[in-house]
């Protein structure tokens, strides 16, 4: 789980470009926050002289292009904040590097500095706005923050981490605010949740795990805990229901289960009662990927890869699909909608062909009407017919078409042209809708197929049906 924020870095008044860059990169690489610089990685630049290299690239860009912009952006910073206890500092740095590489597509130099001075590990990713060829610049675009979050979510899923529920935008906002405004009790509860996932056998093992995460433990009549930035120790009994010593002891003895839940709120709030919790397909699968266990996982992993299921989970999260029944219903609805629009598209195409045919016969009928009148007046002479065979044949074909089309009153060419234009416009609009519906059907069916294969609940008929619908869509 990682929340992201994209920040444009401008030139400060009274300072040179290199000075501005140095201020930002020095803060990011602060040794007290990055384990003495061990948690700093880079791409296409040297972290020790990164500000100088960025500045040189900007001078070369100016020489090559001659472009000067008011309020120019020197670099961009990505803040990527992880759930406490979910990743190690080294993992966070690797995930930050992979996120930056995908986001910049390897076209911009960057550094990744992982800070461990807070309970939540977070990355400061700074990338040069000027590309490596020094002839283009990264330009922010509408909804770039959303696009960045999708990239980060995908990388997190591929690495076995959870992603934030799209409905909990407040959690993203809170964890990307700077400085972080989470209460110390919230952070401690989150760390306990992470430690409890490792199944400690007793309180001593739990405390040892917390000490490994740089928490100071004070044992006595009441157990207290203190993080790096805390001034005072906080007692377990003040953390709220589910986190007091007696609550945790009941978990260790097997009398109760520890229920983890994000955003537990203030200390007095307790865990959600078991009967009120709803099974969440996406959360379950994320947990399976993280542990590498679960029904169907080994069989599925031999055929597919983690990237495919990660993309599926991200797609379902974006569409608010949280359980299998909902997924099956959404796939069915998407298929029904596609076929409905496809039938409408066929009807419009048939009407266009009908109008074109009718228009052709009306023109032929009009051109040959006088010849046919002479033919009839002459008693349907064979000689006259042979002399005007083509015209008379066209006339008869037109009359037969009017009968077949059940035309009671012939419309004018102008009326047909107007109707053709309306139908053609509707067909164009319907085709755009048709393409969207086709893609939605294919995406939903593929998502359902991937989930079924992963959970081991698919069947052979499903694959036949999927291919049949896909062929029909093409």
C-alpha positions as CSV (number, residue, x, y, z in Angstrom):
1,X,0.0,0.0,0.0
2,X,1.6,3.3,-1.1
3,X,0.0,6.8,-1.4
4,X,1.7,9.1,-3.9
5,X,1.9,12.8,-4.6
6,X,3.5,14.6,-7.5
7,X,5.0,18.0,-6.8
8,X,6.5,20.4,-9.3
9,X,9.7,22.0,-8.1
10,X,10.2,25.7,-9.3
11,X,13.2,28.1,-9.1
12,X,13.2,30.2,-5.9
13,X,13.7,33.9,-6.2
14,X,17.2,35.0,-5.5
15,X,18.8,31.6,-6.0
16,X,20.4,29.9,-9.0
17,X,19.0,26.8,-10.6
18,X,21.8,24.7,-9.1
19,X,21.3,26.1,-5.6
20,X,17.5,25.3,-5.8
21,X,18.2,21.8,-6.9
22,X,20.8,21.3,-4.2
23,X,18.4,22.4,-1.5
24,X,15.9,19.8,-2.6
25,X,18.2,16.9,-3.2
26,X,20.2,17.5,0.0
27,X,17.0,17.3,2.0
28,X,16.0,14.1,0.2
29,X,19.5,12.5,0.8
30,X,19.8,13.5,4.4
31,X,21.9,10.8,6.1
32,X,19.9,10.9,9.3
33,X,16.8,9.9,7.3
34,X,18.4,7.5,4.9
35,X,20.6,5.4,7.1
36,X,23.7,7.3,6.3
37,X,22.9,7.4,2.6
38,X,22.5,3.6,2.3
39,X,18.9,4.0,1.1
40,X,19.7,6.3,-1.8
41,X,19.6,4.9,-5.4
42,X,19.8,6.7,-8.7
43,X,19.3,6.3,-12.5
44,X,21.5,8.1,-15.1
45,X,23.1,10.4,-12.5
46,X,25.4,10.5,-9.5
47,X,23.6,11.3,-6.2
48,X,26.6,13.1,-4.9
49,X,26.6,15.7,-7.8
50,X,23.0,15.3,-9.0
51,X,22.2,19.0,-8.7
52,X,25.2,19.9,-11.0
53,X,24.2,17.2,-13.6
54,X,20.6,18.4,-13.7
55,X,21.8,22.0,-14.1
56,X,24.2,21.1,-16.9
57,X,21.4,19.3,-18.8
58,X,19.2,22.4,-18.6
59,X,22.0,24.6,-20.1
60,X,22.4,22.0,-22.9
61,X,18.6,22.1,-23.5
62,X,18.7,25.9,-23.8
63,X,21.6,25.7,-26.3
64,X,19.8,23.0,-28.4
65,X,16.3,24.5,-28.4
66,X,16.6,28.1,-27.4
67,X,13.3,27.7,-25.5
68,X,12.8,29.8,-22.3
69,X,9.7,29.4,-20.2
70,X,8.3,31.7,-17.5
71,X,7.9,29.8,-14.3
72,X,9.9,26.9,-15.6
73,X,9.9,23.6,-13.6
74,X,13.3,22.4,-12.6
75,X,12.4,19.0,-11.5
76,X,9.5,16.9,-10.1
77,X,9.3,15.2,-6.8
78,X,7.2,12.0,-6.1
79,X,6.4,11.3,-2.5
80,X,5.5,7.7,-2.0
81,X,4.4,6.7,1.4
82,X,3.9,3.1,2.6
83,X,1.8,1.5,5.2
84,X,3.7,1.1,8.5
85,X,5.3,-2.3,8.8
86,X,4.4,-3.5,5.3
87,X,7.8,-3.1,3.7
88,X,11.5,-3.0,4.7
89,X,13.5,0.1,3.8
90,X,15.3,-1.8,1.1
91,X,12.1,-3.0,-0.5
92,X,10.6,0.5,-0.4
93,X,13.7,1.9,-2.2
94,X,13.5,-0.9,-4.9
95,X,9.7,-0.3,-5.3
96,X,10.4,3.5,-5.6
97,X,13.0,2.9,-8.2
98,X,10.7,0.7,-10.2
99,X,7.9,3.2,-9.9
100,X,10.1,6.1,-11.1
101,X,11.5,4.0,-14.0
102,X,8.0,3.2,-15.3
103,X,6.7,6.7,-14.7
104,X,9.6,8.4,-16.6
105,X,9.9,5.4,-19.1
106,X,13.7,5.7,-18.5
107,X,13.9,9.0,-20.3
108,X,14.7,11.2,-17.2
109,X,17.5,10.9,-14.6
110,X,16.3,10.5,-11.0
111,X,17.3,9.7,-7.5
112,X,15.2,7.7,-4.9
113,X,15.8,8.5,-1.3
114,X,14.0,6.3,1.3
115,X,13.3,8.0,4.6
116,X,13.0,5.9,7.7
117,X,12.7,8.7,10.3
118,X,9.0,8.2,10.7
119,X,6.8,5.1,11.5
120,X,5.7,5.0,7.8
121,X,8.6,4.5,5.4
122,X,8.4,6.9,2.5
123,X,10.3,7.7,-0.7
124,X,11.4,11.0,-2.0
125,X,11.8,10.5,-5.8
126,X,13.3,13.5,-7.6
127,X,13.5,13.4,-11.4
128,X,14.9,15.9,-13.8
129,X,12.3,17.7,-15.9
130,X,14.8,17.7,-18.8
131,X,15.1,14.4,-20.5
132,X,18.4,12.5,-21.1
133,X,18.8,13.8,-24.7
134,X,18.4,17.4,-23.5
135,X,15.9,18.2,-26.2
136,X,12.5,17.7,-24.4
137,X,11.0,18.4,-21.0
138,X,8.5,16.5,-19.0
139,X,5.2,18.3,-19.1
140,X,2.6,17.9,-16.3
141,X,-0.8,16.9,-17.7
142,X,-4.4,16.7,-16.5
143,X,-4.9,14.0,-13.9
144,X,-1.2,13.2,-13.8
145,X,-1.5,12.5,-10.1
146,X,-4.1,9.9,-10.8
147,X,-1.9,8.3,-13.5
148,X,1.0,8.3,-11.2
149,X,-1.1,6.6,-8.5
150,X,-2.1,3.9,-10.9
151,X,1.6,3.2,-11.8
152,X,2.5,3.0,-8.1
153,X,-0.5,0.8,-7.3
154,X,0.4,-1.6,-10.1
155,X,4.0,-1.9,-8.9
156,X,2.8,-2.4,-5.3
157,X,0.5,-5.2,-6.3
158,X,3.2,-6.9,-8.4
159,X,5.4,-6.8,-5.3
160,X,2.8,-8.4,-3.1
161,X,1.7,-5.2,-1.3
162,X,-1.9,-4.0,-0.9
163,X,-3.3,-0.9,-2.5
164,X,-5.6,1.7,-0.9
165,X,-9.3,1.3,-1.4
166,X,-10.3,3.9,-4.0
167,X,-13.2,5.0,-1.8
168,X,-10.7,6.0,1.0
169,X,-9.3,9.1,-0.6
170,X,-8.8,10.6,2.9
171,X,-6.2,7.9,3.7
172,X,-4.2,8.8,0.6
173,X,-4.4,12.5,1.5
174,X,-3.4,11.9,5.1
175,X,-0.4,9.8,4.3
176,X,0.9,12.1,1.6
177,X,0.6,15.3,3.7
178,X,3.9,16.6,4.8
179,X,4.7,16.6,7.6
180,X,2.7,13.5,8.4
181,X,-0.3,14.3,10.7
182,X,-1.1,10.7,11.8
183,X,-1.3,10.4,15.6
184,X,1.3,8.4,17.4
185,X,-1.4,6.0,18.6
186,X,-2.6,5.4,15.0
187,X,1.0,4.6,13.9
188,X,1.6,2.2,16.8
189,X,-1.7,0.4,16.1
190,X,-0.7,0.1,12.5
191,X,2.7,-1.3,13.5
192,X,1.0,-3.8,15.9
193,X,-1.2,-4.9,13.0
194,X,1.8,-5.5,10.8
195,X,3.6,-7.5,13.5
196,X,0.5,-9.6,14.3
197,X,0.4,-10.7,10.6
198,X,3.7,-12.5,11.3
199,X,1.9,-14.6,13.9
200,X,4.0,-14.0,17.0
201,X,3.4,-16.8,19.6
202,X,3.3,-14.5,22.7
203,X,3.7,-10.9,23.9
204,X,7.5,-11.2,24.2
205,X,7.8,-12.1,20.5
206,X,5.5,-9.2,19.6
207,X,7.6,-6.8,21.5
208,X,10.7,-8.1,19.9
209,X,9.3,-7.6,16.5
210,X,8.4,-4.0,17.4
211,X,11.9,-3.4,18.7
212,X,13.3,-4.6,15.3
213,X,11.2,-1.8,13.8
214,X,13.0,0.8,16.0
215,X,10.4,1.0,18.7
216,X,11.6,1.4,22.3
217,X,9.8,-0.9,24.8
218,X,9.5,-0.2,28.5
219,X,8.4,-3.2,30.5
220,X,6.9,-2.9,34.0
221,X,3.5,-3.0,35.6
222,X,2.2,-1.6,32.3
223,X,4.0,-2.1,29.0
224,X,4.8,1.2,27.2
225,X,6.2,1.9,23.7
226,X,7.9,4.9,22.1
227,X,8.8,5.6,18.4
228,X,11.6,7.7,17.1
229,X,9.7,11.0,17.0
230,X,7.7,10.4,20.2
231,X,8.7,12.5,23.3
232,X,6.8,10.2,25.7
233,X,6.1,6.5,26.1
234,X,2.5,5.4,25.4
235,X,1.0,2.5,27.3
236,X,-0.6,-0.4,25.4
237,X,-3.7,0.1,27.6
238,X,-4.2,3.6,25.9
239,X,-4.3,2.2,22.4
240,X,-7.9,1.2,22.5
241,X,-9.9,-2.0,22.3
242,X,-8.1,-4.8,20.5
243,X,-4.6,-3.4,21.4
244,X,-4.6,-3.5,25.2
245,X,-2.3,-6.1,26.8
246,X,-5.3,-8.2,27.9
247,X,-6.8,-8.1,24.4
248,X,-3.5,-9.3,22.8
249,X,-3.0,-12.0,25.4
250,X,-6.4,-13.4,24.5
251,X,-5.3,-13.6,20.9
252,X,-2.1,-15.4,21.9
253,X,-4.1,-17.9,24.0
254,X,-6.4,-18.6,21.1
255,X,-9.5,-17.1,22.8
256,X,-9.9,-14.3,20.2
257,X,-8.7,-13.3,16.8
258,X,-6.8,-10.1,16.1
259,X,-8.8,-8.2,13.4
260,X,-6.7,-5.7,11.4
261,X,-8.5,-2.8,9.9
262,X,-7.1,0.4,8.3
263,X,-8.0,3.7,9.8
264,X,-9.1,2.6,13.2
265,X,-9.5,6.2,14.3
266,X,-9.1,7.4,17.9
267,X,-8.0,5.3,20.8
268,X,-11.5,4.4,22.0
269,X,-12.5,2.8,18.8
270,X,-12.4,-1.0,18.6
271,X,-12.3,-3.5,15.7
272,X,-15.3,-4.1,13.5
273,X,-17.3,-7.0,14.8
274,X,-16.7,-10.2,12.8
275,X,-20.4,-10.5,11.9
276,X,-20.4,-7.0,10.4
277,X,-17.3,-7.5,8.1
278,X,-17.9,-8.3,4.5
279,X,-15.7,-10.7,2.6
280,X,-13.6,-8.8,0.1
281,X,-12.3,-10.7,-2.9
282,X,-9.6,-8.2,-3.8
283,X,-8.2,-8.0,-0.3
284,X,-8.1,-11.8,-0.1
285,X,-6.3,-12.1,-3.4
286,X,-3.8,-9.4,-2.4
287,X,-3.1,-11.4,0.7
288,X,-2.6,-14.5,-1.3
289,X,-0.1,-12.8,-3.6
290,X,1.8,-11.4,-0.7
291,X,2.1,-14.8,1.0
292,X,2.4,-16.9,-2.2
293,X,-0.3,-19.2,-0.9
294,X,-4.0,-20.0,-1.5
295,X,-6.1,-22.3,-3.7
296,X,-5.0,-22.4,-7.3
297,X,-2.0,-20.1,-6.8
298,X,0.8,-22.5,-7.7
299,X,-1.2,-23.9,-10.8
300,X,-2.1,-20.3,-11.9
301,X,1.5,-19.1,-11.4
302,X,2.8,-21.7,-13.8
303,X,0.6,-20.4,-16.6
304,X,0.4,-16.6,-15.9
305,X,2.5,-14.0,-14.1
306,X,2.0,-11.7,-11.2
307,X,1.8,-8.7,-13.5
308,X,-1.4,-10.0,-15.1
309,X,-3.3,-10.6,-11.9
310,X,-2.0,-7.2,-10.6
311,X,-3.5,-5.4,-13.6
312,X,-6.7,-7.3,-13.1
313,X,-6.9,-6.3,-9.4
314,X,-6.2,-2.7,-10.2
315,X,-8.9,-2.7,-12.9
316,X,-11.5,-4.2,-10.6
317,X,-10.6,-1.7,-7.8
318,X,-11.0,1.2,-10.2
319,X,-14.5,-0.2,-11.2
320,X,-15.5,-0.8,-7.6
321,X,-15.9,-4.6,-8.0
322,X,-15.2,-6.1,-4.6
323,X,-16.6,-9.7,-4.7
324,X,-16.9,-12.5,-7.1
325,X,-20.7,-12.4,-7.5
326,X,-20.5,-8.7,-8.3
327,X,-17.8,-9.5,-10.9
328,X,-19.9,-12.2,-12.5
329,X,-22.9,-9.9,-12.7
330,X,-20.8,-7.0,-14.1
331,X,-19.3,-9.3,-16.8
332,X,-22.8,-10.5,-17.7
333,X,-24.2,-7.0,-17.8
334,X,-21.2,-5.8,-20.0
335,X,-21.8,-8.7,-22.4
336,X,-25.6,-7.9,-22.6
337,X,-24.9,-4.2,-23.2
338,X,-22.4,-5.0,-26.0
339,X,-24.8,-7.3,-27.8
340,X,-27.7,-4.8,-27.4
341,X,-25.6,-2.0,-29.0
342,X,-24.3,-4.4,-31.7
343,X,-27.9,-5.2,-32.6
344,X,-28.7,-1.5,-32.8
345,X,-25.6,-1.0,-35.0
346,X,-26.7,-3.7,-37.4
347,X,-30.2,-2.2,-37.6
348,X,-28.8,1.2,-38.4
349,X,-26.5,-0.3,-41.1
350,X,-29.5,-2.1,-42.6
351,X,-31.5,1.1,-42.7
352,X,-28.7,3.0,-44.4
353,X,-28.5,0.2,-47.1
354,X,-32.3,0.3,-47.4
355,X,-32.3,4.1,-47.9
356,X,-29.6,3.9,-50.5
357,X,-31.4,1.1,-52.3
358,X,-34.7,3.0,-52.2
359,X,-33.0,6.2,-53.4
360,X,-31.5,4.3,-56.4
361,X,-34.9,2.8,-57.4
362,X,-36.7,6.1,-57.1
363,X,-34.2,7.8,-59.4
364,X,-34.5,4.9,-61.9
365,X,-38.3,4.9,-61.6
366,X,-38.3,8.7,-62.3
367,X,-36.0,8.4,-65.3
368,X,-37.9,5.5,-67.0
369,X,-41.5,6.5,-66.2
370,X,-42.2,8.1,-69.6
371,X,-40.7,5.2,-71.5
372,X,-42.8,2.8,-69.5
373,X,-45.9,4.8,-70.2
374,X,-45.2,4.6,-74.0
375,X,-44.6,0.9,-73.6
376,X,-47.9,0.4,-71.9
377,X,-49.7,2.7,-74.4
378,X,-48.3,0.7,-77.3
379,X,-49.9,-2.5,-75.9
380,X,-46.6,-3.9,-74.4
381,X,-45.0,-4.3,-77.8
382,X,-42.2,-6.9,-77.9
383,X,-40.3,-4.8,-80.4
384,X,-40.6,-1.7,-78.2
385,X,-39.4,-3.8,-75.2
386,X,-36.3,-5.0,-77.1
387,X,-35.4,-1.5,-78.2
388,X,-35.8,-0.2,-74.5
389,X,-34.9,-3.3,-72.6
390,X,-32.5,-1.7,-70.1
391,X,-34.9,1.2,-69.2
392,X,-37.9,-1.0,-68.9
393,X,-36.0,-3.6,-66.8
394,X,-34.9,-0.8,-64.4
395,X,-38.5,0.4,-64.2
396,X,-39.9,-3.0,-63.3
397,X,-37.1,-3.6,-60.8
398,X,-38.0,-0.3,-59.1
399,X,-41.7,-1.2,-58.9
400,X,-40.9,-4.6,-57.4
401,X,-38.5,-3.0,-54.9
402,X,-41.3,-0.6,-53.7
403,X,-43.6,-3.6,-53.2
404,X,-40.9,-5.5,-51.3
405,X,-40.1,-2.5,-49.1
406,X,-43.8,-1.9,-48.5
407,X,-43.5,1.7,-49.6
408,X,-47.0,3.2,-49.7
409,X,-46.0,6.7,-50.6
410,X,-42.7,7.4,-52.3
411,X,-40.6,9.9,-50.4
412,X,-38.6,12.6,-52.2
413,X,-34.9,12.4,-52.7
414,X,-34.5,15.3,-50.4
415,X,-36.3,13.5,-47.6
416,X,-34.2,10.4,-48.1
417,X,-31.0,12.4,-48.0
418,X,-32.0,14.1,-44.8
419,X,-33.0,10.7,-43.2
420,X,-29.7,9.1,-44.5
421,X,-27.7,11.9,-42.8
422,X,-29.6,11.5,-39.5
423,X,-29.1,7.7,-39.5
424,X,-25.5,8.0,-40.5
425,X,-24.8,10.4,-37.6
426,X,-26.5,8.1,-35.2
427,X,-24.5,5.2,-36.5
428,X,-21.2,7.1,-35.9
429,X,-22.3,7.9,-32.3
430,X,-23.4,4.3,-31.8
431,X,-20.2,3.0,-33.1
432,X,-18.2,5.0,-30.6
433,X,-20.4,3.5,-27.9
434,X,-20.1,0.1,-29.5
435,X,-16.3,0.2,-29.3
436,X,-16.4,1.2,-25.6
437,X,-18.9,-1.5,-24.8
438,X,-16.9,-4.1,-26.7
439,X,-13.7,-3.1,-24.8
440,X,-15.6,-3.1,-21.5
441,X,-17.0,-6.6,-22.2
442,X,-13.6,-8.0,-23.1
443,X,-11.9,-6.4,-20.0
444,X,-14.6,-7.6,-17.7
445,X,-14.6,-11.1,-19.1
446,X,-10.8,-11.3,-19.0
447,X,-10.9,-10.1,-15.4
448,X,-13.4,-12.7,-14.5
449,X,-11.4,-15.4,-16.3
450,X,-8.2,-14.4,-14.5
451,X,-9.9,-14.3,-11.1
452,X,-11.5,-17.7,-11.7
453,X,-8.2,-19.2,-12.7
454,X,-6.4,-17.7,-9.7
455,X,-9.0,-18.9,-7.2
456,X,-9.4,-22.2,-9.0
457,X,-13.1,-21.9,-9.7
458,X,-13.1,-21.6,-13.5
459,X,-14.6,-24.2,-15.8
460,X,-13.9,-25.3,-19.4
461,X,-17.3,-24.0,-20.7
462,X,-16.3,-20.5,-19.5
463,X,-13.2,-20.4,-21.7
464,X,-15.3,-21.5,-24.7
465,X,-17.8,-18.8,-24.0
466,X,-15.1,-16.1,-23.6
467,X,-13.6,-17.0,-26.9
468,X,-17.0,-17.1,-28.6
469,X,-17.9,-13.6,-27.3
470,X,-14.4,-12.2,-28.2
471,X,-14.7,-13.5,-31.8
472,X,-18.1,-12.0,-32.0
473,X,-16.8,-8.7,-30.8
474,X,-14.1,-8.7,-33.5
